[in-house]
């Protein structure tokens, strides 16, 4: 069923993306264009352009638009949007609940310090992918 596949795909994208919407673009493109073939590269570029112009986070906007494009109805938009948002919501709830235990943990602080430098590379990768024909 397309809705389960759509939810799972965007849930995993939301789960493994650090750095916000721009860091998501390359992962979304890989899943939606390359792996699943739901849209072609030209349509994906149009979706990113429209998602950028639309108010709100680009990752959520593009998930919403792709969900609608794939299913031709609003339920696809809702499923994709929930899929991309739910991991962050769950993670923030867990971190908020356990933050007092983690804030003095050197491994936790080291992990956060290691993730930060990777984000510009992901953004650059997405930009290069969108610019190259």
C-alpha positions as CSV (number, residue, x, y, z in Angstrom):
1,X,0.0,0.0,0.0
2,X,1.4,3.4,-1.1
3,X,0.4,5.1,2.2
4,X,2.5,2.8,4.3
5,X,5.5,3.1,2.0
6,X,5.1,6.8,1.9
7,X,4.9,7.1,5.7
8,X,7.9,4.7,6.2
9,X,10.0,6.5,3.7
10,X,9.4,10.0,5.2
11,X,9.6,8.6,8.7
12,X,13.1,7.3,8.0
13,X,14.1,10.5,6.3
14,X,12.9,12.5,9.3
15,X,14.6,10.1,11.7
16,X,18.1,10.2,10.0
17,X,18.3,13.9,9.1
18,X,20.2,16.3,11.2
19,X,20.4,20.0,10.4
20,X,16.9,20.9,9.2
21,X,15.1,21.0,5.9
22,X,18.0,21.8,3.7
23,X,19.9,18.8,4.9
24,X,16.9,16.7,4.0
25,X,16.8,17.6,0.3
26,X,19.5,15.1,-0.8
27,X,17.9,12.3,1.2
28,X,14.4,13.1,-0.1
29,X,15.8,13.2,-3.6
30,X,17.5,9.9,-3.2
31,X,14.4,8.1,-1.9
32,X,11.8,9.8,-4.0
33,X,13.6,10.0,-7.4
34,X,16.2,7.3,-7.3
35,X,14.9,4.5,-5.1
36,X,11.1,4.7,-5.5
37,X,10.8,6.6,-8.8
38,X,7.7,8.4,-7.6
39,X,8.7,11.6,-9.4
40,X,11.4,12.4,-12.0
41,X,14.3,14.8,-11.4
42,X,12.6,17.7,-13.2
43,X,9.5,17.4,-11.1
44,X,11.6,17.1,-8.0
45,X,13.4,20.3,-8.8
46,X,10.0,22.0,-9.3
47,X,8.8,20.6,-6.0
48,X,11.9,22.0,-4.2
49,X,11.4,25.4,-5.8
50,X,7.7,25.6,-4.8
51,X,8.5,24.3,-1.3
52,X,11.1,27.0,-0.9
53,X,8.7,29.7,-1.9
54,X,5.9,28.4,0.3
55,X,6.0,29.6,3.9
56,X,7.3,27.0,6.4
57,X,10.1,24.5,6.6
58,X,11.3,23.3,3.2
59,X,11.5,19.6,4.4
60,X,7.9,19.6,5.6
61,X,6.7,21.5,2.6
62,X,8.4,19.2,0.1
63,X,7.1,16.1,2.0
64,X,3.6,17.5,1.8
65,X,3.8,18.3,-1.9
66,X,5.4,14.9,-2.7
67,X,2.8,13.1,-0.7
68,X,0.1,14.8,-2.7
69,X,1.9,14.3,-6.0
70,X,2.3,10.6,-5.4
71,X,-1.2,9.8,-4.3
72,X,-3.2,12.6,-6.0
73,X,-5.1,13.3,-2.8
74,X,-4.7,15.1,0.5
75,X,-4.3,11.8,2.5
76,X,-0.9,11.4,0.8
77,X,0.1,14.9,2.0
78,X,-1.0,14.1,5.5
79,X,0.8,10.8,5.7
80,X,4.0,12.1,4.3
81,X,3.9,15.2,6.6
82,X,3.2,13.0,9.6
83,X,6.0,10.7,8.6
84,X,8.6,13.4,8.3
85,X,7.5,15.3,11.5
86,X,6.9,12.4,13.9
87,X,10.5,11.3,14.4
88,X,11.5,14.8,15.5
89,X,8.5,15.0,17.8
90,X,9.3,11.7,19.5
91,X,13.0,12.4,19.8
92,X,12.4,15.9,21.3
93,X,10.0,14.3,23.8
94,X,12.6,11.7,24.8
95,X,15.4,14.3,25.1
96,X,13.2,16.7,27.1
97,X,12.3,13.8,29.5
98,X,15.9,12.6,29.9
99,X,17.9,15.8,29.4
100,X,18.9,16.2,33.0
101,X,20.5,12.8,32.9
102,X,22.4,13.5,29.6
103,X,23.5,17.1,30.0
104,X,26.7,16.2,31.9
105,X,27.4,13.1,29.8
106,X,30.6,13.6,27.8
107,X,29.6,11.1,25.1
108,X,26.3,12.9,24.5
109,X,28.1,16.2,24.2
110,X,30.8,14.6,21.9
111,X,28.1,13.2,19.6
112,X,26.4,16.6,19.2
113,X,29.8,18.2,18.5
114,X,30.5,15.5,15.9
115,X,27.2,16.0,14.0
116,X,27.5,19.8,13.6
117,X,30.4,19.8,11.0
118,X,28.6,17.3,8.7
119,X,25.6,19.6,8.1
120,X,27.3,22.0,5.6
121,X,28.5,19.0,3.6
122,X,24.9,17.7,3.3
123,X,23.6,21.1,2.2
124,X,26.4,21.5,-0.3
125,X,25.7,18.0,-1.7
126,X,22.0,18.9,-2.1
127,X,22.9,22.2,-3.9
128,X,25.3,20.5,-6.2
129,X,22.8,17.8,-7.1
130,X,20.1,20.3,-7.9
131,X,22.4,22.4,-10.0
132,X,24.0,19.7,-12.1
133,X,21.9,18.5,-15.1
